[in-house]
Amino acid sequence: MGQGYNRFVARLGDFIRNLFASTKSSNERIAAYIVREHDRGRTLEDILDDPYVVNRCSPAEIARVMERPEVVKALGEVSAAKAADAQSSS
């Protein structure tokens, strides 16, 4: 029982680490997408309504992405704060 239990706990730990790791990388990908599309000239509202963003993030996750330093720098502090407030109130 001891060895099987240890294997189970190890796999459970791996699962939890991978679960949170994929969330982090997903938020990084969304942040990179927002910055890239903004650099291409799209409006922030258009980007946040894009199916790529909407299908991958909840409003709370989008608000967290909008607070990331690289997004704030690319969009400007006012635009990022306005978008974060709008998403968190949704």
TIKOLZA-201305 format. One record per residue: residue in three letters; x, y, z of N, C-alpha, C, O in turn. Coordinates in steps of 0.001 Angstrom, whole numbers, padded with zeros to 6 digits. Example, Ala and Ser with C-alpha at 12.3 -4.5 7.8 and 13.67 -1.06 7.14 Angstrom:
# residues 2
<pt residuo="ALA" n_xx="013190" n_yy="-005690" n_zz="007800" ca_xx="012300" ca_yy="-004500" ca_zz="007800" c_xx="013200" c_yy="-003300" c_zz="007800" o_xx="014236" o_yy="-003319" o_zz="008465"/>
<pt residuo="SER" n_xx="012850" n_yy="-002250" n_zz="007080" ca_xx="013670" ca_yy="-001060" ca_zz="007140" c_xx="012900" c_yy="000030" c_zz="007870" o_xx="013409" o_yy="001138" o_zz="008039"/>
# end
This chain:
# residues 90
<pt residuo="MET" n_xx="000808" n_yy="-001186" n_zz="000000" ca_xx="000000" ca_yy="000000" ca_zz="000000" c_xx="000859" c_yy="001261" c_zz="000000" o_xx="000521" o_yy="002228" o_zz="-000683"/>
<pt residuo="GLY" n_xx="001934" n_yy="001275" n_zz="000730" ca_xx="002769" ca_yy="002458" ca_zz="000851" c_xx="003329" c_yy="002929" c_zz="-000486" o_xx="003306" o_yy="004121" o_zz="-000791"/>
<pt residuo="GLN" n_xx="003833" n_yy="001984" n_zz="-001280" ca_xx="004433" ca_yy="002355" ca_zz="-002545" c_xx="003376" c_yy="002853" c_zz="-003537" o_xx="003613" o_yy="003831" o_zz="-004245"/>
<pt residuo="GLY" n_xx="002236" n_yy="002204" n_zz="-003595" ca_xx="001159" ca_yy="002644" ca_zz="-004479" c_xx="000621" c_yy="004009" c_zz="-004083" o_xx="000314" o_yy="004841" o_zz="-004936"/>
<pt residuo="TYR" n_xx="000511" n_yy="004227" n_zz="-002779" ca_xx="000042" ca_yy="005516" ca_zz="-002281" c_xx="001023" c_yy="006627" c_zz="-002650" o_xx="000612" o_yy="007711" o_zz="-003066"/>
<pt residuo="ASN" n_xx="002322" n_yy="006355" n_zz="-002497" ca_xx="003335" ca_yy="007354" ca_zz="-002837" c_xx="003297" c_yy="007703" c_zz="-004324" o_xx="003462" o_yy="008862" o_zz="-004704"/>
<pt residuo="ARG" n_xx="003079" n_yy="006697" n_zz="-005152" ca_xx="002977" ca_yy="006930" ca_zz="-006589" c_xx="001763" c_yy="007800" c_zz="-006904" o_xx="001832" o_yy="008707" o_zz="-007734"/>
<pt residuo="PHE" n_xx="000648" n_yy="007510" n_zz="-006230" ca_xx="-000575" ca_yy="008291" ca_zz="-006416" c_xx="-000355" c_yy="009746" c_zz="-006018" o_xx="-000747" o_yy="010655" o_zz="-006750"/>
<pt residuo="VAL" n_xx="000261" n_yy="009969" n_zz="-004878" ca_xx="000504" ca_yy="011331" ca_zz="-004398" c_xx="001446" c_yy="012063" c_zz="-005350" o_xx="001249" o_yy="013247" o_zz="-005621"/>
<pt residuo="ALA" n_xx="002455" n_yy="011382" n_zz="-005855" ca_xx="003387" ca_yy="012010" ca_zz="-006795" c_xx="002664" c_yy="012415" c_zz="-008075" o_xx="002876" o_yy="013512" o_zz="-008591"/>
<pt residuo="ARG" n_xx="001813" n_yy="011533" n_zz="-008584" ca_xx="001066" ca_yy="011864" ca_zz="-009810" c_xx="000070" c_yy="012987" c_zz="-009566" o_xx="-000127" o_yy="013844" o_zz="-010428"/>
<pt residuo="LEU" n_xx="-000551" n_yy="012987" n_zz="-008410" ca_xx="-001474" ca_yy="014062" ca_zz="-008075" c_xx="-000730" c_yy="015399" c_zz="-008011" o_xx="-001228" o_yy="016411" o_zz="-008504"/>
<pt residuo="GLY" n_xx="000436" n_yy="015400" n_zz="-007418" ca_xx="001256" ca_yy="016614" ca_zz="-007363" c_xx="001650" c_yy="017090" c_zz="-008756" o_xx="001606" o_yy="018288" o_zz="-009039"/>
<pt residuo="ASP" n_xx="002036" n_yy="016154" n_zz="-009630" ca_xx="002376" ca_yy="016511" ca_zz="-011012" c_xx="001176" c_yy="017113" c_zz="-011729" o_xx="001308" o_yy="018100" o_zz="-012453"/>
<pt residuo="PHE" n_xx="000012" n_yy="016519" n_zz="-011528" ca_xx="-001213" ca_yy="017021" ca_zz="-012155" c_xx="-001501" c_yy="018458" c_zz="-011723" o_xx="-001808" o_yy="019314" o_zz="-012552"/>
<pt residuo="ILE" n_xx="-001400" n_yy="018709" n_zz="-010434" ca_xx="-001687" ca_yy="020056" ca_zz="-009916" c_xx="-000667" c_yy="021061" c_zz="-010446" o_xx="-001043" o_yy="022168" o_zz="-010832"/>
<pt residuo="ARG" n_xx="000606" n_yy="020700" n_zz="-010472" ca_xx="001627" ca_yy="021605" ca_zz="-011017" c_xx="001355" c_yy="021915" c_zz="-012481" o_xx="001454" o_yy="023069" o_zz="-012900"/>
<pt residuo="ASN" n_xx="001014" n_yy="020899" n_zz="-013260" ca_xx="000725" ca_yy="021106" ca_zz="-014684" c_xx="-000530" c_yy="021946" c_zz="-014884" o_xx="-000601" o_yy="022751" o_zz="-015813"/>
<pt residuo="LEU" n_xx="-001500" n_yy="021764" n_zz="-014032" ca_xx="-002737" ca_yy="022532" ca_zz="-014128" c_xx="-002447" c_yy="024016" c_zz="-013959" o_xx="-002918" o_yy="024836" o_zz="-014747"/>
<pt residuo="PHE" n_xx="-001680" n_yy="024362" n_zz="-012945" ca_xx="-001355" ca_yy="025764" ca_zz="-012713" c_xx="-000344" c_yy="026283" c_zz="-013719" o_xx="-000389" o_yy="027461" o_zz="-014072"/>
<pt residuo="ALA" n_xx="000547" n_yy="025458" n_zz="-014181" ca_xx="001519" ca_yy="025883" ca_zz="-015184" c_xx="000823" c_yy="026239" c_zz="-016491" o_xx="001206" o_yy="027204" o_zz="-017153"/>
<pt residuo="SER" n_xx="-000199" n_yy="025468" n_zz="-016871" ca_xx="-000898" ca_yy="025766" ca_zz="-018117" c_xx="-001686" c_yy="027059" c_zz="-018001" o_xx="-001840" o_yy="027768" o_zz="-018995"/>
<pt residuo="THR" n_xx="-002193" n_yy="027390" n_zz="-016810" ca_xx="-002894" ca_yy="028651" ca_zz="-016621" c_xx="-001930" c_yy="029810" c_zz="-016812" o_xx="-002260" o_yy="030799" o_zz="-017466"/>
<pt residuo="LYS" n_xx="-000755" n_yy="029688" n_zz="-016248" ca_xx="000232" ca_yy="030750" ca_zz="-016363" c_xx="000625" c_yy="030950" c_zz="-017820" o_xx="000658" o_yy="032086" o_zz="-018295"/>
<pt residuo="SER" n_xx="000918" n_yy="029894" n_zz="-018525" ca_xx="001337" ca_yy="030040" ca_zz="-019914" c_xx="000181" c_yy="030533" c_zz="-020783" o_xx="000409" o_yy="031244" o_zz="-021762"/>
<pt residuo="SER" n_xx="-001039" n_yy="030171" n_zz="-020445" ca_xx="-002199" ca_yy="030662" ca_zz="-021183" c_xx="-002320" c_yy="032173" c_zz="-021018" o_xx="-002551" o_yy="032888" o_zz="-021993"/>
<pt residuo="ASN" n_xx="-002166" n_yy="032661" n_zz="-019789" ca_xx="-002221" ca_yy="034103" ca_zz="-019554" c_xx="-001087" c_yy="034816" c_zz="-020271" o_xx="-001270" o_yy="035924" o_zz="-020774"/>
<pt residuo="GLU" n_xx="000075" n_yy="034197" n_zz="-020322" ca_xx="001200" ca_yy="034790" ca_zz="-021044" c_xx="000897" c_yy="034880" c_zz="-022533" o_xx="001214" o_yy="035879" o_zz="-023179"/>
<pt residuo="ARG" n_xx="000275" n_yy="033819" n_zz="-023082" ca_xx="-000072" ca_yy="033836" ca_zz="-024502" c_xx="-001123" c_yy="034896" c_zz="-024805" o_xx="-001041" o_yy="035575" o_zz="-025829"/>
<pt residuo="ILE" n_xx="-002104" n_yy="035042" n_zz="-023927" ca_xx="-003144" ca_yy="036054" ca_zz="-024127" c_xx="-002528" c_yy="037449" c_zz="-024049" o_xx="-002864" o_yy="038319" o_zz="-024853"/>
<pt residuo="ALA" n_xx="-001627" n_yy="037670" n_zz="-023087" ca_xx="-000962" ca_yy="038969" ca_zz="-022961" c_xx="-000166" c_yy="039280" c_zz="-024226" o_xx="-000231" o_yy="040395" o_zz="-024742"/>
<pt residuo="ALA" n_xx="000575" n_yy="038309" n_zz="-024721" ca_xx="001365" ca_yy="038513" ca_zz="-025941" c_xx="000447" c_yy="038810" c_zz="-027131" o_xx="000768" o_yy="039653" o_zz="-027969"/>
<pt residuo="TYR" n_xx="-000695" n_yy="038117" n_zz="-027202" ca_xx="-001656" ca_yy="038343" ca_zz="-028286" c_xx="-002208" c_yy="039762" c_zz="-028227" o_xx="-002299" o_yy="040435" o_zz="-029254"/>
<pt residuo="ILE" n_xx="-002578" n_yy="040223" n_zz="-027033" ca_xx="-003130" ca_yy="041573" ca_zz="-026878" c_xx="-002096" c_yy="042610" c_zz="-027305" o_xx="-002420" o_yy="043543" o_zz="-028040"/>
<pt residuo="VAL" n_xx="-000861" n_yy="042454" n_zz="-026851" ca_xx="000192" ca_yy="043406" ca_zz="-027211" c_xx="000432" c_yy="043389" c_zz="-028719" o_xx="000525" o_yy="044442" o_zz="-029348"/>
<pt residuo="ARG" n_xx="000530" n_yy="042195" n_zz="-029293" ca_xx="000800" ca_yy="042069" ca_zz="-030736" c_xx="-000316" c_yy="042709" c_zz="-031568" o_xx="-000048" o_yy="043458" o_zz="-032508"/>
<pt residuo="GLU" n_xx="-001566" n_yy="042406" n_zz="-031212" ca_xx="-002687" ca_yy="042951" ca_zz="-031979" c_xx="-002809" c_yy="044466" c_zz="-031802" o_xx="-003182" o_yy="045172" o_zz="-032739"/>
<pt residuo="HIS" n_xx="-002497" n_yy="044962" n_zz="-030612" ca_xx="-002517" ca_yy="046416" ca_zz="-030394" c_xx="-001433" c_yy="047088" c_zz="-031227" o_xx="-001657" o_yy="048158" o_zz="-031793"/>
<pt residuo="ASP" n_xx="-000259" n_yy="046464" n_zz="-031304" ca_xx="000820" ca_yy="047001" ca_zz="-032138" c_xx="000443" c_yy="047012" c_zz="-033614" o_xx="000954" o_yy="047834" o_zz="-034374"/>
<pt residuo="ARG" n_xx="-000438" n_yy="046118" n_zz="-034025" ca_xx="-000910" ca_yy="046079" ca_zz="-035416" c_xx="-001975" c_yy="047132" c_zz="-035702" o_xx="-002393" o_yy="047308" o_zz="-036846"/>
<pt residuo="GLY" n_xx="-002414" n_yy="047836" n_zz="-034644" ca_xx="-003350" ca_yy="048927" ca_zz="-034847" c_xx="-004786" c_yy="048654" c_zz="-034442" o_xx="-005646" o_yy="049517" o_zz="-034620"/>
<pt residuo="ARG" n_xx="-005068" n_yy="047483" n_zz="-033906" ca_xx="-006440" ca_yy="047186" ca_zz="-033475" c_xx="-006751" c_yy="047905" c_zz="-032176" o_xx="-005863" o_yy="048142" o_zz="-031357"/>
<pt residuo="THR" n_xx="-008018" n_yy="048252" n_zz="-031992" ca_xx="-008426" ca_yy="048893" ca_zz="-030744" c_xx="-008492" c_yy="047842" c_zz="-029645" o_xx="-008677" o_yy="046655" o_zz="-029913"/>
<pt residuo="LEU" n_xx="-008339" n_yy="048287" n_zz="-028422" ca_xx="-008380" ca_yy="047381" ca_zz="-027280" c_xx="-009737" c_yy="046699" c_zz="-027173" o_xx="-009811" o_yy="045504" o_zz="-026885"/>
<pt residuo="GLU" n_xx="-010799" n_yy="047441" n_zz="-027401" ca_xx="-012147" ca_yy="046867" ca_zz="-027334" c_xx="-012311" c_yy="045738" c_zz="-028350" o_xx="-012896" o_yy="044699" o_zz="-028042"/>
<pt residuo="ASP" n_xx="-011795" n_yy="045947" n_zz="-029555" ca_xx="-011877" ca_yy="044932" ca_zz="-030602" c_xx="-011081" c_yy="043686" c_zz="-030211" o_xx="-011534" o_yy="042562" o_zz="-030428"/>
<pt residuo="ILE" n_xx="-009907" n_yy="043889" n_zz="-029641" ca_xx="-009064" ca_yy="042760" ca_zz="-029227" c_xx="-009747" c_yy="041961" c_zz="-028122" o_xx="-009756" o_yy="040731" o_zz="-028167"/>
<pt residuo="LEU" n_xx="-010322" n_yy="042645" n_zz="-027127" ca_xx="-010950" ca_yy="041947" ca_zz="-026000" c_xx="-012236" c_yy="041234" c_zz="-026400" o_xx="-012676" o_yy="040316" o_zz="-025707"/>
<pt residuo="ASP" n_xx="-012848" n_yy="041648" n_zz="-027518" ca_xx="-014041" ca_yy="040962" ca_zz="-028032" c_xx="-013686" c_yy="039836" c_zz="-028993" o_xx="-014564" o_yy="039098" o_zz="-029440"/>
<pt residuo="ASP" n_xx="-012411" n_yy="039703" n_zz="-029309" ca_xx="-011942" ca_yy="038688" ca_zz="-030241" c_xx="-012217" c_yy="037294" c_zz="-029675" o_xx="-011977" o_yy="037053" o_zz="-028492"/>
<pt residuo="PRO" n_xx="-012716" n_yy="036378" n_zz="-030502" ca_xx="-012980" ca_yy="035013" ca_zz="-030013" c_xx="-011765" c_yy="034328" c_zz="-029399" o_xx="-011918" o_yy="033516" o_zz="-028486"/>
<pt residuo="TYR" n_xx="-010560" n_yy="034638" n_zz="-029878" ca_xx="-009358" ca_yy="034041" ca_zz="-029304" c_xx="-009239" c_yy="034372" c_zz="-027822" o_xx="-008853" o_yy="033520" o_zz="-027021"/>
<pt residuo="VAL" n_xx="-009568" n_yy="035602" n_zz="-027458" ca_xx="-009474" ca_yy="036030" ca_zz="-026062" c_xx="-010687" c_yy="035540" c_zz="-025279" o_xx="-010540" o_yy="034973" o_zz="-024197"/>
<pt residuo="VAL" n_xx="-011870" n_yy="035753" n_zz="-025816" ca_xx="-013114" ca_yy="035420" ca_zz="-025114" c_xx="-013209" c_yy="033925" c_zz="-024812" o_xx="-013678" o_yy="033540" o_zz="-023741"/>
<pt residuo="ASN" n_xx="-012769" n_yy="033081" n_zz="-025747" ca_xx="-012875" ca_yy="031631" ca_zz="-025566" c_xx="-011829" c_yy="031052" c_zz="-024622" o_xx="-011948" o_yy="029902" o_zz="-024197"/>
<pt residuo="ARG" n_xx="-010813" n_yy="031830" n_zz="-024294" ca_xx="-009727" ca_yy="031311" ca_zz="-023458" c_xx="-009663" c_yy="031914" c_zz="-022067" o_xx="-008945" o_yy="031399" o_zz="-021210"/>
<pt residuo="CYS" n_xx="-010399" n_yy="032998" n_zz="-021819" ca_xx="-010295" ca_yy="033686" ca_zz="-020529" c_xx="-011663" c_yy="034103" c_zz="-020009" o_xx="-012542" o_yy="034504" o_zz="-020771"/>
<pt residuo="SER" n_xx="-011817" n_yy="034000" n_zz="-018717" ca_xx="-012994" ca_yy="034568" ca_zz="-018061" c_xx="-012749" c_yy="036068" c_zz="-017910" o_xx="-011616" o_yy="036520" o_zz="-018071"/>
<pt residuo="PRO" n_xx="-013780" n_yy="036842" n_zz="-017607" ca_xx="-013567" ca_yy="038273" ca_zz="-017376" c_xx="-012540" c_yy="038557" c_zz="-016269" o_xx="-011769" o_yy="039512" o_zz="-016372"/>
<pt residuo="ALA" n_xx="-012527" n_yy="037746" n_zz="-015231" ca_xx="-011549" ca_yy="037941" ca_zz="-014152" c_xx="-010129" c_yy="037674" c_zz="-014646" o_xx="-009202" o_yy="038392" o_zz="-014271"/>
<pt residuo="GLU" n_xx="-009948" n_yy="036655" n_zz="-015477" ca_xx="-008625" ca_yy="036362" ca_zz="-016025" c_xx="-008156" c_yy="037471" c_zz="-016962" o_xx="-006979" o_yy="037832" o_zz="-016965"/>
<pt residuo="ILE" n_xx="-009082" n_yy="038010" n_zz="-017756" ca_xx="-008726" ca_yy="039114" ca_zz="-018649" c_xx="-008290" c_yy="040315" c_zz="-017823" o_xx="-007324" o_yy="040994" o_zz="-018173"/>
<pt residuo="ALA" n_xx="-008992" n_yy="040581" n_zz="-016732" ca_xx="-008612" ca_yy="041700" ca_zz="-015860" c_xx="-007200" c_yy="041501" c_zz="-015312" o_xx="-006430" o_yy="042457" o_zz="-015227"/>
<pt residuo="ARG" n_xx="-006854" n_yy="040260" n_zz="-014938" ca_xx="-005497" ca_yy="039989" ca_zz="-014444" c_xx="-004461" c_yy="040162" c_zz="-015554" o_xx="-003373" o_yy="040688" o_zz="-015317"/>
<pt residuo="VAL" n_xx="-004802" n_yy="039719" n_zz="-016765" ca_xx="-003875" ca_yy="039873" ca_zz="-017892" c_xx="-003638" c_yy="041354" c_zz="-018176" o_xx="-002522" o_yy="041759" o_zz="-018502"/>
<pt residuo="MET" n_xx="-004691" n_yy="042157" n_zz="-018050" ca_xx="-004559" ca_yy="043588" ca_zz="-018330" c_xx="-003669" c_yy="044299" c_zz="-017311" o_xx="-003218" o_yy="045417" o_zz="-017561"/>
<pt residuo="GLU" n_xx="-003412" n_yy="043663" n_zz="-016166" ca_xx="-002537" ca_yy="044252" ca_zz="-015153" c_xx="-001077" c_yy="043823" c_zz="-015300" o_xx="-000217" o_yy="044289" o_zz="-014553"/>
<pt residuo="ARG" n_xx="-000799" n_yy="042952" n_zz="-016244" ca_xx="000580" ca_yy="042493" ca_zz="-016450" c_xx="001433" c_yy="043663" c_zz="-016942" o_xx="000965" o_yy="044463" o_zz="-017752"/>
<pt residuo="PRO" n_xx="002675" n_yy="043777" n_zz="-016467" ca_xx="003526" ca_yy="044918" ca_zz="-016816" c_xx="003706" c_yy="045130" c_zz="-018322" o_xx="003693" o_yy="046265" o_zz="-018798"/>
<pt residuo="GLU" n_xx="003872" n_yy="044039" n_zz="-019065" ca_xx="004102" ca_yy="044202" ca_zz="-020506" c_xx="002859" c_yy="044737" c_zz="-021220" o_xx="002972" o_yy="045473" o_zz="-022201"/>
<pt residuo="VAL" n_xx="001685" n_yy="044370" n_zz="-020730" ca_xx="000443" ca_yy="044869" ca_zz="-021326" c_xx="000249" c_yy="046337" c_zz="-020967" o_xx="-000107" o_yy="047149" o_zz="-021821"/>
<pt residuo="VAL" n_xx="000482" n_yy="046669" n_zz="-019718" ca_xx="000343" ca_yy="048068" ca_zz="-019276" c_xx="001296" c_yy="048957" c_zz="-020068" o_xx="000914" o_yy="050038" o_zz="-020515"/>
<pt residuo="LYS" n_xx="002519" n_yy="048510" n_zz="-020240" ca_xx="003509" ca_yy="049305" ca_zz="-020976" c_xx="003085" c_yy="049485" c_zz="-022430" o_xx="003193" o_yy="050584" o_zz="-022974"/>
<pt residuo="ALA" n_xx="002607" n_yy="048422" n_zz="-023059" ca_xx="002241" ca_yy="048492" ca_zz="-024475" c_xx="000995" c_yy="049338" c_zz="-024710" o_xx="000932" o_yy="050081" o_zz="-025690"/>
<pt residuo="LEU" n_xx="000018" n_yy="049239" n_zz="-023840" ca_xx="-001254" ca_yy="049920" ca_zz="-024061" c_xx="-001314" c_yy="051289" c_zz="-023404" o_xx="-002141" o_yy="052122" o_zz="-023774"/>
<pt residuo="GLY" n_xx="-000463" n_yy="051519" n_zz="-022457" ca_xx="-000535" ca_yy="052744" ca_zz="-021685" c_xx="-001344" c_yy="052487" c_zz="-020429" o_xx="-002310" o_yy="051724" o_zz="-020455"/>
<pt residuo="GLU" n_xx="-000969" n_yy="053097" n_zz="-019367" ca_xx="-001599" ca_yy="052828" ca_zz="-018075" c_xx="-003087" c_yy="053134" c_zz="-018068" o_xx="-003852" o_yy="052392" o_zz="-017452"/>
<pt residuo="VAL" n_xx="-003522" n_yy="054190" n_zz="-018724" ca_xx="-004935" ca_yy="054580" ca_zz="-018701" c_xx="-005792" c_yy="053551" c_zz="-019424" o_xx="-006837" o_yy="053145" o_zz="-018914"/>
<pt residuo="SER" n_xx="-005359" n_yy="053126" n_zz="-020605" ca_xx="-006136" ca_yy="052145" ca_zz="-021366" c_xx="-006230" c_yy="050814" c_zz="-020632" o_xx="-007297" o_yy="050201" o_zz="-020593"/>
<pt residuo="ALA" n_xx="-005127" n_yy="050367" n_zz="-020055" ca_xx="-005110" ca_yy="049087" ca_zz="-019352" c_xx="-005987" c_yy="049135" c_zz="-018108" o_xx="-006729" o_yy="048190" o_zz="-017841"/>
<pt residuo="ALA" n_xx="-005914" n_yy="050216" n_zz="-017348" ca_xx="-006730" ca_yy="050341" ca_zz="-016140" c_xx="-008213" c_yy="050390" c_zz="-016498" o_xx="-009037" o_yy="049771" o_zz="-015825"/>
<pt residuo="LYS" n_xx="-008548" n_yy="051116" n_zz="-017545" ca_xx="-009949" ca_yy="051204" ca_zz="-017994" c_xx="-010462" c_yy="049827" c_zz="-018413" o_xx="-011586" o_yy="049461" o_zz="-018069"/>
<pt residuo="ALA" n_xx="-009671" n_yy="049071" n_zz="-019136" ca_xx="-010084" ca_yy="047741" ca_zz="-019579" c_xx="-010205" c_yy="046779" c_zz="-018404" o_xx="-011131" o_yy="045970" o_zz="-018362"/>
<pt residuo="ALA" n_xx="-009282" n_yy="046856" n_zz="-017450" ca_xx="-009335" ca_yy="045974" ca_zz="-016281" c_xx="-010589" c_yy="046262" c_zz="-015468" o_xx="-011244" o_yy="045336" o_zz="-014988"/>
<pt residuo="ASP" n_xx="-010929" n_yy="047541" n_zz="-015309" ca_xx="-012149" ca_yy="047901" ca_zz="-014567" c_xx="-013395" c_yy="047417" c_zz="-015290" o_xx="-014330" o_yy="046922" o_zz="-014662"/>
<pt residuo="ALA" n_xx="-013407" n_yy="047559" n_zz="-016601" ca_xx="-014574" ca_yy="047140" ca_zz="-017379" c_xx="-014766" c_yy="045635" c_zz="-017294" o_xx="-015899" o_yy="045167" o_zz="-017179"/>
<pt residuo="GLN" n_xx="-013665" n_yy="044854" n_zz="-017348" ca_xx="-013766" ca_yy="043401" ca_zz="-017305" c_xx="-014157" c_yy="042909" c_zz="-015917" o_xx="-014916" o_yy="041948" o_zz="-015793"/>
<pt residuo="SER" n_xx="-013652" n_yy="043552" n_zz="-014879" ca_xx="-013975" ca_yy="043082" ca_zz="-013530" c_xx="-015404" c_yy="043432" c_zz="-013131" o_xx="-015972" o_yy="042800" o_zz="-012241"/>
<pt residuo="SER" n_xx="-015983" n_yy="044431" n_zz="-013779" ca_xx="-017373" ca_yy="044779" ca_zz="-013467" c_xx="-018365" c_yy="043975" c_zz="-014283" o_xx="-019568" o_yy="044044" o_zz="-014036"/>
<pt residuo="SER" n_xx="-017870" n_yy="043201" n_zz="-015269" ca_xx="-018758" ca_yy="042380" ca_zz="-016111" c_xx="-019252" c_yy="041169" c_zz="-015383" o_xx="-020005" o_yy="040375" o_zz="-015946"/>
# end
